[in-house]
């Protein structure tokens, strides 16, 4: 009973923010009027992330309406006798407080999203200029309107452009196209002095390569020019199940090395933890679940090789033949191959519906 009362008391205790580490006049600064908040709801939201393991409370949250708001804040910290921590937060999918700013200011990048601007697509140049606060799913929707698409993705598309470019951005396309940070032509970055710099491999290259995958330690990315290509229409999506790890890795390495191999390739592990009730099970026909569960229980661990080839109307026949030949050449457990034909959009967005359902019940705070 005492334990329960302590927990309830803790949950009901109002959050108090410590603003002593901030300049005394920051909250009254006209540049941040209506944008810088110490409201408990905002601070609480900024203190947590997707992992929901750590809580690191900032003193305040900035909801910028423009890049200038961020530069003003960074300049204020840089020019202060005692600088304060700053962290850019996109869609909150970092872990272990990587986007936290203890007793500092968290910058809510998503507050800058403007539906009337933010993504400009060049069909002739095959690139998109994207404000970093936009989600990759929003970029995909916009580019597909013109029949174009970025070439490298993360598995989950509801992440900000600036967030993944500050980390790396990897998925099953990485072996072929490189991570997302290898498919950026140019960026605008706010430096630690509050200066805005445009950079590329040929201009301010040190900043360009430092900011890409730099975990936000070398500046805040505000715009990125993303490389595009013509978008395919469909995806032939196969999964092969293995019980032999050596055969599994040998096949995966061979497919990686092929010149005209798959467009997407990922391997995963399935453990003996009961029915395949995670997001991966939505792929398999319900009639196959018990067969798969039986094989997992028998071997304790099995391996899944996921192979995808993109195509359109003109290449459908040749892709069918290629995938048949590929299937015949692999050393998976015969009888345990599964195939789907889906739209390109549905394949890239494959993680959204299952996570959305679980989010409503388990992660309603996100």
N, C-alpha and C positions, 0 to 999 in steps of 0.2 A: 504493500500500500504506500509506504514511504517513497519507494522508487517511482511509482506512478505519479504521485504528487509532485515530485521533483521534476519529472519530465513535463507534466502539464504546466507547472510554474515557469519552466524554461521556455516553453512554446509561447506562453502568454506574455512574457517579458518584452516590453517594447525595445526596439533596436535604437541604440544611441550611437551617433557617429562622432568620431574624433576629428575635429577640423583644426587641431592645433598645429599640424604639420603643414598646413596650407598658409599662404600669405594672408595676413589679416584682412586685406581689402578685396579678396578674390570674389566673395559672394556679393559684394556691392558694385563690382566692376560692370560698367554699362555694356561692355562687349559680350558679357555672358548672361545678360538679363533674360530671364525666362528660359534659359538653356542649361544652366548649371543648377543642379538640385541636390539637396541632402535628404530628400524625402525617404522615409524608411522603406517604402515599397521599391523604390528605384535602387537604393543601396543594397537591399536584400537580394534583388534580382541579379545585380552585378557581382555579388559575393559568391554566387554559385555558378557552376558550369555543367556541361553534359554529364560528367562523371558523377556528380552529386556526392562526392566523397569529401571534398574540402570546402571550407567557407572562409574566404579572405575578404574582409570588409574594406571597401574604399571609404574615403571621407565624403566623396561627392561623385556624381555622375554628370558628364557633359552630354547633352543631346544636341549636337551641332546641326545647323541648317546649311552650312557651307564649309568648304575646306578652310576658309579664312578663320573660322571659329577655332579650328584645331591648331592652326599656326599661332594664333593669338595665345592660346593656352600653353603651348610648348615654349613660346618666347617668354611668357610670364615665369614659367618654371626655370628656364635657362638664365634669366636675368635676376632671379631672386637670390638673396644671400644664402638661403637654404632651399635648394631645389626639392621638388616633391615628385613622387613616382607617378608615372602615366602609363596607361595600357589601352590599346585599341581593342575593342570587343566587337566581333561581327555578329554571328548568329549563336554564339555561346556554346560551340561544340569542342572547345579545348578541354583538357583534362588536368587534374591536379593543380588548378589555379594558374595555368600558364598565361591566361589573359587577365590576371588579377593585378590590382595596385593597392597594396596594403597601406591604409591611411593616406592614399593619394586620390587620383581622379581616373575613373574608367570612362573612356570615350565610346559612347554608343554609336558605332558607325552606321547602323541601319537607319538611324534617324535622318540621314542625309538622302535617303532614296526618294527620288522624284519621278513619278510615273510618266511625266512628260519629257524627260531627258534621262541621260545616264548611260544609254547604250547606242552607239552609232556604228552601223555596219557598212563597210566598204566592199561592194561586190567586185570592183576592179582590183583593189589592193588585196583582197582576201584576208581582211582582218576586221576586228571589232574593237573600238575604243570603249572601255567599260569602266564606270565608276566602281571602285573597289567594294562598295557596300552592297552591291547587287549579288543575289544568289546565282549559282551556276544554272539552276533550273530556269531562272528568268532569262539568263543569257541564251540558253538553248532555245527557249520559246521564241525569242526575238530573231535569232539567226535562222531558225528553220522557216520563218516566214519568207525568207529570201533564198531558201534552198541551200543554206550553208550551215556549217557546224564547226566548233572547235574540235581538235583532233585527239586531245588527251583529257581524261576525266578522273574524278574520284568515283567510287562506287555509289556514294550518297551525294545527291545533287543539291541538297538544301543547306549548303555552306556558302559563305561569302567568297567572292573572288579574291579579295585581299587576304582573307584568312588562309586559304589553301596555298596561295602564292608565298605567304610568309612561312609556310611549312615545307611544302614540296608538291603535294598533289599527285598521288599515285593510284593506279587501278590496273585492270587487266590489259590496258592499252600501252602501259609504260614500256614494256619490252620492245615495242615496235616504234613508238613515237617519242619516247622519253616521258618524264613526269611533266606536270603542267608548267613548272618553272622553266622547262626547256622549250616551251612554245609561246614565249612572251617576246614581243618585238621591241616594246618601249614601255616606260612607266613614268608616272609622276610620283615623287616621294617627298614627304616632309621630313627634313633632317632633325637631329636632336637640338639644333639651334633655332628651329622654327622656320627654316628656309625651304621653299618649294623648288625642287630640282627635277628637270626632265632628264631621264637617263636611258641608255640603251647599250648594246655591246660596243658601239662606236662613240658614244657621248656619255661622259661621267660613268665610265664602265665599272670602276671600282664600286661605286654606289649601287649600280645595277646588279652586279653579281652578289654583293653583300646583302642587299635587301631581299633578293629572291632566296627563299629558304632560310632567311636570317632570323626568324622567330620574333620579328619586330624590334630587334636590338639595334638596327642601323637606320631606322626611320619607319614612318607609317606610309604604306602604299595607298594612294588615293585614286589612281587611274592606271589601267593596264591595257596595252594594245595586244590583243590575243590573236594568234594565228588561226585562220579558218581554212576549210576545204569544202568541196561539194559534199552535201549530205546524202548518204544512202537512204533508201526507202525502208528496207527491211533488214532483219537480222535472223540468221539461222543459228540457233542456240542449242548446243548439245552438252550433255553432262555424262561423263564416263566414271564408273565406280571401280575402284581398285582395292585389293586386299594386300598386295605386295608393294611395299614402299619403294623398293628398287625399280620395279617396273614403272611405277607412277612417276618417279623423278626422271627416269630415263626418257619416257615419252614426253614429259613436259620440256625437258632440255632440248630434245630433238625438234619439237615444234617451235621453240624459241629461235632456233638457229636457221629455220627454213626461210628462204628469201621471199617466197610468196605464201607465207603461212597465214594463220588466222589473224583477225584484227583484234581479238580479245582472247586472253588466256590467263586463267587463274586456277590455283590449286587450293584445296581446303581439306580439313580433317573432320570426320564424323566419329564421335565417341559414343560409347555405350552408356548413355545417360537417358535411356527411355526412348519414347517415340520421337521422330524428327519433327518436333513441334516449334522449331525456330523458324526464322524467315525463309530458310532454304527449302523447307518442306512444301511451300506454296508452289514450287516448281513441279514437284513430282505428282503424278496422278494418284488420287486417294487409294486406288486399287493396288498400288505398288508399295504403299507405306509399310505394310506388314512384312513384305519380302525384304525390304531394305533394313527394317528393324531386326529381322532375324539374322541377316548377314552381319550387322553391327554387333549383335550379341554373341554371335559365333566367334568373330575375330577380335572383338573388343574395340578395335579401331579400324576404320576404312578411310579411303582417300577419294576425293572427288576432283576430277579434272574438267574444268569448264572451258569450252571452246566455242567461239563465235566467229562467224564470217558474215560480213555485210554484203548486201546485194540490192539490185533493182530489177525492173522487168527484163532488161536486156541481158543481165548476167545470171538470172535465176537458174537456168538449166545447167550452166557450167559450175555454179556453186554447189548445186545438188550433187553433181558428179564428184567434185573435189571432196566434199564432206563424206561421201560414201567411201572413196578411196582412203581418206584419212581414218575413218572408222575401222576399216579393214586392217590398217597398218598398226593400230594401237593394241597394247597388251592388257586391256582392262578385263574385268570379269564378264565373260560373254553372257548376254541376256540382261546386263545392267547398263544399258545405254538409253538415254532419254533425249527426246528432240522436241523443239518448239520452233515455230516460225512466228515472229512477232514484228511489230513495227520498230523502226530504229528508236523512236521516242520511248516506246514501252520498254524496250530493253534498257536504255540508259536510265530510265526512271523506275527500274524494277524494285528498288528498296522502299519506295515511298508508301504504298498502301499498307503493307504489314506494319511498318514502324508507326504510321499514323494511328492505326488501331491500338497498338500497345501504348502509344504515348497518351491516349485519352484515358487509359485506365491506370498506368503506372507512372507516367511523367507529366501529369497535368500542369505542373509548374513551368514546363519548358515553353 
